[in-house]
Amino acid sequence: MGKFKDLTGMDFGRLRVIELSGKNQHGQYMWLCECSCPDHNRITVYSGSLISNNTQSCGCYKKDCARNLKIITNGCYADNVCDLDWYQ
């Protein structure tokens, strides 16, 4: 386990860290974050996911990307790749 780093007030993508939420059973730090989306959802995220940029929003970014894709009538997009599970 690495040295503790206080992430309070830091921004990671659309997320701003509000406060330390605690540790899980493996000793990993979890942080309460607020998303900058219109809903201002709050989620709990592991330090590693924030620092590595694996988690950057409450899920709104993925939905925004899906909304911006030009979907063809058969449910496929761009290069005719179908991946509808990605939207859920």
Secondary structure as a PSIPRED ss2 file (coil, helix, strand):
# PSIPRED VFORMAT (PSIPRED V4.0)

   1 M C   1.000  0.000  0.000
   2 G C   1.000  0.000  0.000
   3 K C   1.000  0.000  0.000
   4 F C   1.000  0.000  0.000
   5 K C   1.000  0.000  0.000
   6 D C   1.000  0.000  0.000
   7 L C   1.000  0.000  0.000
   8 T C   1.000  0.000  0.000
   9 G C   1.000  0.000  0.000
  10 M C   1.000  0.000  0.000
  11 D E   0.000  0.000  1.000
  12 F E   0.000  0.000  1.000
  13 G C   1.000  0.000  0.000
  14 R C   1.000  0.000  0.000
  15 L E   0.000  0.000  1.000
  16 R E   0.000  0.000  1.000
  17 V E   0.000  0.000  1.000
  18 I E   0.000  0.000  1.000
  19 E E   0.000  0.000  1.000
  20 L E   0.000  0.000  1.000
  21 S E   0.000  0.000  1.000
  22 G E   0.000  0.000  1.000
  23 K E   0.000  0.000  1.000
  24 N C   1.000  0.000  0.000
  25 Q C   1.000  0.000  0.000
  26 H C   1.000  0.000  0.000
  27 G C   1.000  0.000  0.000
  28 Q C   1.000  0.000  0.000
  29 Y E   0.000  0.000  1.000
  30 M E   0.000  0.000  1.000
  31 W E   0.000  0.000  1.000
  32 L E   0.000  0.000  1.000
  33 C E   0.000  0.000  1.000
  34 E E   0.000  0.000  1.000
  35 C E   0.000  0.000  1.000
  36 S C   1.000  0.000  0.000
  37 C C   1.000  0.000  0.000
  38 P C   1.000  0.000  0.000
  39 D C   1.000  0.000  0.000
  40 H C   1.000  0.000  0.000
  41 N C   1.000  0.000  0.000
  42 R E   0.000  0.000  1.000
  43 I E   0.000  0.000  1.000
  44 T E   0.000  0.000  1.000
  45 V E   0.000  0.000  1.000
  46 Y E   0.000  0.000  1.000
  47 S H   0.000  1.000  0.000
  48 G H   0.000  1.000  0.000
  49 S H   0.000  1.000  0.000
  50 L H   0.000  1.000  0.000
  51 I H   0.000  1.000  0.000
  52 S C   1.000  0.000  0.000
  53 N C   1.000  0.000  0.000
  54 N C   1.000  0.000  0.000
  55 T C   1.000  0.000  0.000
  56 Q C   1.000  0.000  0.000
  57 S C   1.000  0.000  0.000
  58 C C   1.000  0.000  0.000
  59 G C   1.000  0.000  0.000
  60 C H   0.000  1.000  0.000
  61 Y H   0.000  1.000  0.000
  62 K H   0.000  1.000  0.000
  63 K H   0.000  1.000  0.000
  64 D H   0.000  1.000  0.000
  65 C H   0.000  1.000  0.000
  66 A H   0.000  1.000  0.000
  67 R H   0.000  1.000  0.000
  68 N H   0.000  1.000  0.000
  69 L C   1.000  0.000  0.000
  70 K C   1.000  0.000  0.000
  71 I E   0.000  0.000  1.000
  72 I C   1.000  0.000  0.000
  73 T C   1.000  0.000  0.000
  74 N C   1.000  0.000  0.000
  75 G C   1.000  0.000  0.000
  76 C C   1.000  0.000  0.000
  77 Y E   0.000  0.000  1.000
  78 A C   1.000  0.000  0.000
  79 D C   1.000  0.000  0.000
  80 N C   1.000  0.000  0.000
  81 V E   0.000  0.000  1.000
  82 C C   1.000  0.000  0.000
  83 D C   1.000  0.000  0.000
  84 L H   0.000  1.000  0.000
  85 D H   0.000  1.000  0.000
  86 W H   0.000  1.000  0.000
  87 Y H   0.000  1.000  0.000
  88 Q C   1.000  0.000  0.000
